[in-house]
Amino acid sequence: MTTAAAARDSLDAAQKLLDQVTADNARAEEFLSWLADAGDRADQLAEYIADQGPQDIEAVLAEDAAAITPPVGNEDAAWEALTDHHDGLLRILRAVTEELTAGVDDED
């Protein structure tokens, strides 16, 4: 039989876990909001470099062939950023998959 002191210690430890999980849940909500915004920005960048970006670079360079354009003017920089975004999403997907399937293959 558990003593009252041991039970209180156990309850205190469980309460700390509950508080941490509750805080984690709030952070997950913040993360999901950020993730949606990050996806929108990546989509906008991809659309820009596929459509308007080349036209903007052409217009700037037509006016001044020696003009220095921002890094987005180099499609490689934009595509690398988008690839990094995609790779990050894959890492998130793997982490979520591992978390959700943990213990599925455990034998009883």
VMD Tcl script that draws the C-alpha trace (Angstrom):
set ca {
  {0.00 0.00 0.00}
  {1.21 3.48 -0.87}
  {1.90 5.87 1.98}
  {0.22 9.27 2.03}
  {3.61 10.97 1.65}
  {4.52 8.87 -1.38}
  {1.07 9.50 -2.85}
  {1.50 13.27 -2.39}
  {4.90 13.13 -4.09}
  {3.40 11.14 -6.92}
  {0.49 13.58 -7.28}
  {2.89 16.55 -7.26}
  {4.99 14.94 -10.00}
  {1.88 14.19 -12.05}
  {0.62 17.75 -11.57}
  {3.93 19.09 -12.91}
  {3.51 16.86 -15.95}
  {-0.06 18.10 -16.43}
  {1.13 21.71 -16.25}
  {3.88 21.00 -18.78}
  {1.54 19.18 -21.19}
  {-0.96 22.05 -20.93}
  {1.82 24.53 -21.75}
  {2.98 22.28 -24.59}
  {-0.54 22.28 -26.01}
  {-0.61 26.08 -26.03}
  {2.77 26.15 -27.78}
  {1.49 23.63 -30.33}
  {-1.41 25.97 -31.14}
  {1.04 28.86 -31.60}
  {3.22 26.64 -33.79}
  {0.28 25.61 -35.97}
  {-0.66 29.24 -36.50}
  {2.93 30.09 -37.41}
  {3.14 27.05 -39.70}
  {0.08 28.14 -41.67}
  {1.57 31.62 -42.07}
  {4.94 30.16 -43.09}
  {3.25 28.02 -45.71}
  {1.43 31.04 -47.10}
  {4.69 32.98 -47.34}
  {6.43 30.07 -49.10}
  {3.54 29.79 -51.55}
  {3.68 33.53 -52.26}
  {7.45 33.37 -52.83}
  {7.09 30.39 -55.18}
  {4.40 32.21 -57.13}
  {6.52 35.37 -57.31}
  {9.64 33.65 -58.62}
  {7.58 31.71 -61.16}
  {5.66 34.74 -62.44}
  {6.55 38.33 -61.58}
  {10.12 37.84 -60.36}
  {11.81 37.31 -63.74}
  {9.93 40.29 -65.17}
  {11.06 42.50 -62.29}
  {14.71 41.47 -62.72}
  {14.49 42.03 -66.47}
  {13.02 45.52 -65.96}
  {15.69 46.51 -63.40}
  {18.56 45.20 -65.54}
  {17.12 46.80 -68.69}
  {17.36 50.17 -66.98}
  {20.80 49.52 -65.45}
  {22.77 46.49 -66.59}
  {25.10 46.86 -63.59}
  {22.28 47.07 -61.06}
  {22.59 45.05 -57.92}
  {19.41 43.19 -57.14}
  {18.42 41.67 -53.79}
  {19.08 37.95 -53.22}
  {15.55 37.08 -54.35}
  {16.66 38.20 -57.80}
  {18.82 35.09 -57.88}
  {16.32 32.29 -58.35}
  {18.75 29.85 -56.72}
  {18.47 31.67 -53.38}
  {14.67 31.58 -53.51}
  {14.53 27.92 -54.56}
  {17.00 26.98 -51.83}
  {14.80 28.73 -49.25}
  {11.73 26.93 -50.59}
  {13.59 23.60 -50.55}
  {14.61 24.23 -46.95}
  {10.97 24.99 -46.13}
  {9.88 21.73 -47.76}
  {12.59 19.77 -45.95}
  {11.46 21.30 -42.66}
  {7.90 20.19 -43.33}
  {9.15 16.66 -43.99}
  {11.02 16.68 -40.66}
  {7.85 17.82 -38.91}
  {5.85 15.09 -40.66}
  {8.37 12.45 -39.60}
  {8.34 13.67 -36.00}
  {4.54 13.67 -35.88}
  {4.36 10.23 -37.50}
  {6.85 8.81 -35.03}
  {4.94 10.33 -32.11}
  {1.59 9.06 -33.29}
  {2.81 5.57 -34.10}
  {5.03 5.08 -31.04}
  {4.06 1.85 -29.39}
  {1.97 0.59 -32.32}
  {4.38 -2.24 -33.02}
  {5.11 -2.99 -29.38}
  {4.33 -6.53 -28.41}
  {2.33 -7.12 -25.25}
}
mol new
graphics top color blue
foreach p $ca { graphics top sphere $p radius 0.5 }
foreach p [lrange $ca 0 end-1] q [lrange $ca 1 end] { graphics top cylinder $p $q radius 0.2 }
display resetview
